[in-house]
């Protein structure tokens, strides 16, 4: 496919955001903004949440401090020898909806996956001035190139559902829910015919 | 009587499991290119471009197109005059195990109650159909569950008619929104029984993308449902535009006089499959 560029046009329009979030940056982001993330984030999906909640329910300390952090819903494929990580695109976020408000109350500032969030999560984001990002489902090979380091932090027995710390560089995402309560998916639905 | 050794089945399945994860088939790539060229939204067009770039990286570097390398769904068409030397079902499971291990594919299969991962991506889901003759055909469809979870089945009354079928399918796909990674491929099974409709919906995904059902009224129904889904404007990844679906495939089976089962199996744009005649 020689007609392909190395990256699509919209990569030139991405607003750069560093992780963990600097004070005040979240307030400047709006639903529909295309952003590029650089810095560190944590990963987790279904079983990761269940294991984190087991610790919380037992009054134990979490293996990471989520305050001010971004949690990326991903279960990567294994890295080949010499590579940082395998494919690492987003999983569908609604399955984490039941867990998210409590984590936002603990200081988590952003989540990233794909697909819409529940009204409870949207309310909790407003209350906690947190945001939700979507990245590109089915682009796991491309996105793996934006991950420069992957460190296993907790739950190694959970396989792809272990908790990792990723260091990312120019990782692309779309702001879906911003701190003002706007929801980009809802706006697309309202603008379309059905 | 033709003899086929289980070792050759293991090897074929192993190879297909890996290649399915890395290499999208030409019909899918062509459909994504066409979608990009007719896309009304600039952002969606860029995302389609990203998906094509992703497929290119995956194929060149042998990285899965998507980290969800799925539950391996395997369809076997077995001639009655073939004698398998060894255990057919065990050979398929072993091929899946080896392919997912050696290909650095994600192991996504777990106990439904404890959620403990089996660690091997087995068991695969295997469907065997017996046919006359000496043929052995194996297809593998690694099925990601972002899209599988958005699937559905309804037992309509016959009075619901075609309008009822269209409304059910369109509504299910539109309401799924960005969750199943649109642009999706929509597999529909109509008729039969509860489980027959579901199996037909899955099997319809094996048809080359965009190839219409040979029955003209069914082909017309496929086209009409596709247009209604795309007119709804949810678009690529739910970001708007006119490419929510790349194709609708419908398979039929005669139904009971009291019944009109309709099953919808949604497949993401990273539609991976391989097939082989042994």
Interface residues (C-beta under 8 A of the other chain):
Chain A: X1 X4 X5 X6 X7 X8 X9 X10 X34 X46 X47 X50 X74 X75 X76 X77 X78 X79 X80 X86 X87 X88 X89 X91 X92 X94 X114 X115 X116 X134 X136 X137 X138 X139 X140 X141 X142 X144 X145 X158 X159 X160 X161 X174 X184 X185 X188 X189 X191 X192 X193 X194
Chain B: X29 X43 X46 X47 X49 X50 X51 X52 X53 X54 X55 X56 X57 X58 X61 X62 X63 X64 X65 X66 X67 X68 X69 X104 X105 X106 X107 X108 X110 X115 X117 X119 X146 X149 X174 X177 X178 X179 X180 X181 X231 X232 X233 X234 X235 X237 X238 X239 X240 X268 X269 X270
